[in-house]
Amino acid sequence: MEDLSSWLTLLAIPGIGPSRFQALVEKFGSPKGVLDASVKQLMQLPRMDEKTALAIKNYRDQSYIKKQLAGIQKHQVQMVGFQDPEYPELLRQIHDPPSFLFVKGDLECLKSESVAIVGTRGPTTYGKITAEKIAREVAARGITVVSGMARGIDSVAHRAVLARGGKTVAVLGCGLDVVYPPENLKLQTKIAQTGALVSEFPMGTSPDAPNFPRRNRIISGLSLGVVVVEAGERSGAILTAKYALDQNREVFAVPGNVNAAKSRGTNALIKRGAKLVQTIEDIIEELWPMAPTLFKPPPIAPSALPELSAEERTVLESLSPKPKHIDKISADAGMTTGKTLSILLSLELSGLVKQLAGKMFVSI
């Protein structure tokens, strides 16, 4: 991006939101053109007040700009303005697109057809398993998965895609040099290496609460559709779904226990017309017309894998997505606990089984 300091300067001025930023740049040709304009010229812009016009003329905090430029260089961050050809076309179509994006990683991920997967920060075992399964299968079809790097469903989705070798984009509610939540340091690093980290917030921005609704509109704006796995009635995931509806995106929801608080939001979405998701085919059915050439054939079902021994097949067939204790698995398979554990380890290494806390296992 040319004249990065001017872009950063205009971004830093109080009262310059995305809509006003874009209107100013469109009128004066570039951020530098805006900064060089007189107060009288600035006041010609509709709804421009004198206070903001004077702020534009008088703001020259070079120490802040230098700090931003140093952080961008140190963390190998790229900036993409809404006028740039690299700017995601889907995101450009929403009514309040970010003026520009801070990006770390592969810019092409932002322009690829994507599906967002979001949900509660405190998922149940059912929610985790379901999010992991959907994310892995979406990635297997060649579609990028977008989420928000939050604890819970977001992190599960990101990790499942990486484990499958797919592409994932994490949209942050803070600067790209800030790790939030802190336990996601390794995950954030891995996504930057194979996918992309995205934020509209300058370097050093803390993960303050008002940032996350703004982040959510980008998650949905980058995606063909949003899948909500588990969410309460007032969760951020439900807000993302609302943004998706406003942006004319598809909304999908995974049904849950009618008595569970963390399923009330998703069940309510289904009542209001969201597409109920039971399998990956439910998502593909809706999105196929928009991206017919990008969905790869589904992966081979585990039951068709010839390398499984008879004992491995017996153990695998005794499992389901519902958690099952090792003692019950051993009894159903007719094997000793030690033998069953050995087989389960082999199946887990093959990506067919997942071990949960308390010696519980599920098929995936």
Secondary structure by P-SEA (a helix, b strand, c coil): ccaaaaaaaaaacccccaaaaaaaaaaaccaaaaaacccccccccccccaaaaaaaacccaaaaaaaaaaaaaaabbbbbcccccccccccccccccccccccccccccccccbbbbbbbccccaaaaaaaaaaaaaaaaabbbbbbcccccaaaaaaaaaaaacbbbbbbbcccccccccccaaaaaaaaaacccccccccccccccaaaaaaaaaaaaaaccbbbbcccccccaaaaaaaaaaaabbbbbbbbcccccccaaaaaaaaaacccccccaaaaaaaaccccccccccccccccccccccaaaaaaaaacccccccaaaaaaaacccaaaaaaaaaaaaaacccccccccccccc
